[in-house]
Amino acid sequence: MFAILLSDKMDPFYQNIASFPTLFFTLLLALTTLYWLSAVLGVVDLDILDMDIPEGDLEINGDLTNDTGTGANAVAGLLLKLGLNGVPLTVSLSFLSLFGWLICYFAVHFIFPFIPNEIIEYIVGLPILLGSLAISILMTAQVIKPLKPFFANMYKNSIKNVLGQTAIVRSLRLDASFGEVLLADGGAGLIFKARTHGDETFKKGDRVVLLEYLKDQHAYRVISETDFLN
C-alpha cells in the first residue's frame, strides 16, 4: 500500500492536492481531521467552535452586528441562511471540507490537462474554487438535515436527566474554562462539556458530579464526587 502511495503514478495526485485551487480544501480537510483526532484524545472540546444559532427564518441585514458589537451574530446568521445550522459547527465544516475537496480535485484533474500554462490555470482555478465551495455548501446542507433532530433532542432531553449523576473526566484537564466528561448510559456513553467553579481543577479519569447546566456555555458545572457525597 505504501509502495503505491510513493510511486511515480501518484505524482499527479500529490500535485493536484497541493496546488491551487485544491490546496484550499486540502488544508481545510487536514485541519478538520486534526481537530477530530485531538477531540478523540480529549485535547480540545468536541464543540469548540459552536455558537448559538436559532432555528427558523432569520433576516440577514446590515444591522445584524450592531446590537452586539461583534460579528458572532453575523456568522450565526450566515450559517442559518445557508442551512448549516442545527448541528455542531465542526460537523458542518467537516462535511463541507470533504465535499469541497472531492469536487475541486476532480474538476482540476479533468480540466487542467487542457490548460496550456500556469497563468491561465490560476485564472480558471478561481471559479473552480468558488464553484466547489458553493456546491459543497449545498451538499452539506442536505446531508446534515437528517442529523438536526438528533442533535436537538440530545441537547433537550439530556439536561434534566443527567443532573446529579457521576461522570468521568475524559479530557486531559478540566477547569473553569475547558474540559469534557463521559457519562455512562449503558451504551457508548454521553460526552458533555464541563466546567469547574473557581480555581478547582481535575485530571483525566477523575470522578465528578454534574450539578448545574450552564446554558450560555452549553456546559455542566461539576464538583468532585467526594465533595458531593460529604
C-alpha positions as CSV (number, residue, x, y, z in Angstrom):
1,M,0.0,0.0,0.0
2,F,2.7,2.4,1.0
3,A,4.6,1.5,-2.2
4,I,1.6,2.6,-4.3
5,L,1.4,5.9,-2.4
6,L,5.1,6.6,-3.0
7,S,5.1,5.5,-6.7
8,D,5.6,7.9,-9.6
9,K,2.0,7.2,-10.6
10,M,0.8,9.2,-7.6
11,D,2.7,12.3,-8.6
12,P,-0.3,13.9,-10.4
13,F,-2.4,13.2,-7.3
14,Y,0.0,15.0,-4.9
15,Q,0.4,17.8,-7.4
16,N,-3.3,18.4,-7.6
17,I,-4.0,18.4,-3.9
18,A,-1.0,20.6,-3.2
19,S,-1.7,23.3,-5.8
20,F,-4.3,26.0,-6.3
21,P,-7.3,25.7,-6.0
22,T,-7.4,22.3,-4.4
23,L,-4.9,23.3,-1.8
24,F,-7.6,25.5,0.0
25,F,-9.7,22.4,0.6
26,T,-6.7,20.2,1.3
27,L,-5.7,22.5,4.2
28,L,-9.3,22.8,5.5
29,L,-9.7,19.0,5.4
30,A,-6.4,18.5,7.1
31,L,-7.4,20.9,9.9
32,T,-10.8,19.2,10.5
33,T,-9.1,15.8,10.6
34,L,-6.5,17.1,13.1
35,Y,-9.4,18.6,15.1
36,W,-11.3,15.3,15.3
37,L,-8.1,13.4,16.3
38,S,-7.5,16.0,19.0
39,A,-11.1,15.8,20.2
40,V,-11.0,12.0,20.5
41,L,-7.8,12.3,22.6
42,G,-9.5,14.9,24.8
43,V,-7.2,17.7,23.9
44,V,-9.9,20.0,22.6
45,D,-13.7,20.3,23.2
46,L,-15.9,18.4,20.8
47,D,-17.9,21.6,20.1
48,I,-15.1,24.1,20.5
49,L,-16.4,26.3,17.6
50,D,-20.1,26.1,18.5
51,M,-22.3,29.2,18.7
52,D,-25.9,29.8,19.4
53,I,-27.8,29.6,16.1
54,P,-31.6,29.9,16.4
55,E,-34.0,27.7,14.4
56,G,-36.4,29.2,11.8
57,D,-36.0,32.1,9.5
58,L,-33.7,34.9,10.1
59,E,-33.4,38.2,8.2
60,I,-29.8,39.0,7.5
61,N,-29.3,42.7,7.2
62,G,-26.7,45.4,7.9
63,D,-27.8,45.8,11.5
64,L,-27.0,42.3,12.5
65,T,-23.8,43.1,14.3
66,N,-24.7,46.5,15.6
67,D,-26.7,45.2,18.6
68,T,-23.9,43.0,19.9
69,G,-20.8,44.9,18.8
70,T,-19.3,41.6,17.4
71,G,-19.5,39.6,14.3
72,A,-20.7,36.4,16.1
73,N,-24.3,37.0,15.2
74,A,-23.4,37.7,11.6
75,V,-21.6,34.4,11.3
76,A,-24.5,32.6,13.0
77,G,-27.0,34.3,10.7
78,L,-25.0,33.4,7.7
79,L,-24.8,29.7,8.7
80,L,-28.6,29.8,9.3
81,K,-29.2,31.3,5.9
82,L,-27.0,28.7,4.2
83,G,-28.8,25.9,6.1
84,L,-25.7,24.9,8.0
85,N,-27.3,25.3,11.5
86,G,-28.8,22.7,13.8
87,V,-25.6,20.6,14.2
88,P,-22.2,21.4,15.7
89,L,-20.2,23.8,13.5
90,T,-17.4,21.3,13.4
91,V,-19.7,18.7,11.8
92,S,-20.7,21.2,9.1
93,L,-17.1,22.2,8.4
94,S,-16.0,18.6,8.2
95,F,-18.6,17.7,5.6
96,L,-18.0,21.0,3.7
97,S,-14.3,20.4,3.5
98,L,-14.7,16.8,2.4
99,F,-17.2,17.6,-0.4
100,G,-15.3,20.7,-1.5
101,W,-12.1,18.7,-1.7
102,L,-13.6,16.0,-3.8
103,I,-15.3,18.4,-6.2
104,C,-12.3,20.6,-6.6
105,Y,-9.9,17.7,-7.0
106,F,-11.8,16.1,-9.8
107,A,-12.5,19.4,-11.5
108,V,-8.8,20.2,-11.6
109,H,-8.0,16.6,-12.6
110,F,-10.2,16.7,-15.7
111,I,-9.9,20.4,-16.7
112,F,-6.3,21.4,-16.0
113,P,-4.7,19.0,-18.6
114,F,-6.3,21.0,-21.3
115,I,-4.9,24.4,-20.0
116,P,-1.6,25.4,-21.7
117,N,0.1,27.4,-18.9
118,E,0.1,28.2,-15.2
119,I,-1.3,31.7,-15.5
120,I,-4.5,30.5,-17.2
121,E,-4.6,27.7,-14.5
122,Y,-4.9,30.4,-11.8
123,I,-7.5,32.3,-13.8
124,V,-9.6,29.1,-14.3
125,G,-8.8,27.9,-10.7
126,L,-10.7,30.8,-9.0
127,P,-14.1,30.0,-10.5
128,I,-13.4,26.3,-9.8
129,L,-12.7,27.2,-6.1
130,L,-15.8,29.3,-5.8
131,G,-18.0,26.8,-7.6
132,S,-16.7,23.9,-5.4
133,L,-17.4,25.9,-2.3
134,A,-20.9,26.7,-3.4
135,I,-21.8,23.2,-4.4
136,S,-20.2,21.7,-1.2
137,I,-22.3,24.1,0.9
138,L,-25.5,22.9,-0.8
139,M,-24.5,19.3,-0.4
140,T,-23.6,19.8,3.3
141,A,-26.9,21.5,4.0
142,Q,-28.7,18.4,2.6
143,V,-26.6,15.9,4.3
144,I,-27.0,17.4,7.8
145,K,-30.7,17.8,7.6
146,P,-31.4,14.3,9.0
147,L,-28.9,14.9,11.8
148,K,-30.6,18.1,13.1
149,P,-33.4,16.4,15.1
150,F,-30.9,14.0,16.7
151,F,-28.7,16.9,18.0
152,A,-31.8,18.9,19.0
153,N,-33.2,16.0,21.0
154,M,-29.8,15.2,22.5
155,Y,-29.4,18.6,24.0
156,K,-33.0,19.0,25.0
157,N,-33.5,15.7,26.7
158,S,-30.1,15.2,28.4
159,I,-30.1,18.3,30.7
160,K,-32.7,17.3,33.2
161,N,-31.8,13.6,33.1
162,V,-28.1,13.9,34.0
163,L,-28.0,16.4,36.8
164,G,-26.7,14.7,40.0
165,Q,-25.1,11.9,38.1
166,T,-21.5,10.9,38.3
167,A,-19.2,11.2,35.2
168,I,-15.6,10.6,34.4
169,V,-13.3,13.3,33.2
170,R,-12.3,12.4,29.6
171,S,-10.2,15.4,28.7
172,L,-6.6,15.9,29.8
173,R,-7.7,18.5,32.2
174,L,-11.0,20.0,33.5
175,D,-11.1,23.5,34.9
176,A,-13.2,26.7,34.7
177,S,-12.6,27.2,31.0
178,F,-12.0,23.8,29.5
179,G,-12.9,20.2,29.8
180,E,-15.2,17.3,29.0
181,V,-16.7,14.4,30.9
182,L,-18.0,11.0,29.9
183,L,-21.3,9.8,31.4
184,A,-22.1,6.1,31.3
185,D,-25.5,5.5,29.8
186,G,-25.4,1.7,29.2
187,G,-24.1,2.2,25.7
188,A,-21.2,4.1,24.2
189,G,-21.6,6.8,26.8
190,L,-22.5,10.5,26.6
191,I,-19.9,13.2,26.3
192,F,-20.6,16.7,27.8
193,K,-18.6,19.9,28.1
194,A,-17.9,20.6,31.8
195,R,-16.6,23.5,33.9
196,T,-15.5,23.8,37.5
197,H,-16.1,26.6,39.9
198,G,-13.2,29.0,40.6
199,D,-9.7,27.5,40.5
200,E,-10.7,23.9,41.1
201,T,-9.1,21.5,38.5
202,F,-9.4,17.8,37.7
203,K,-7.4,15.4,35.6
204,K,-8.4,12.7,33.2
205,G,-10.1,9.8,35.0
206,D,-11.3,11.8,38.0
207,R,-14.9,11.2,39.1
208,V,-17.2,14.3,39.2
209,V,-20.8,15.0,39.7
210,L,-22.9,17.2,37.3
211,L,-24.5,19.9,39.4
212,E,-25.8,22.6,37.1
213,Y,-26.4,23.3,33.4
214,L,-24.7,26.5,32.2
215,K,-26.9,27.5,29.3
216,D,-24.6,30.3,28.0
217,Q,-21.7,27.9,27.7
218,H,-23.6,24.7,26.8
219,A,-21.7,23.0,29.6
220,Y,-22.2,21.5,33.1
221,R,-20.9,22.8,36.4
222,V,-19.2,19.9,38.2
223,I,-17.7,19.2,41.6
224,S,-15.7,16.2,42.8
225,E,-17.7,13.1,43.7
226,T,-16.1,13.2,47.2
227,D,-17.3,16.7,47.9
228,F,-20.8,15.9,46.6
229,L,-21.1,12.9,48.9
230,N,-19.8,14.7,52.0
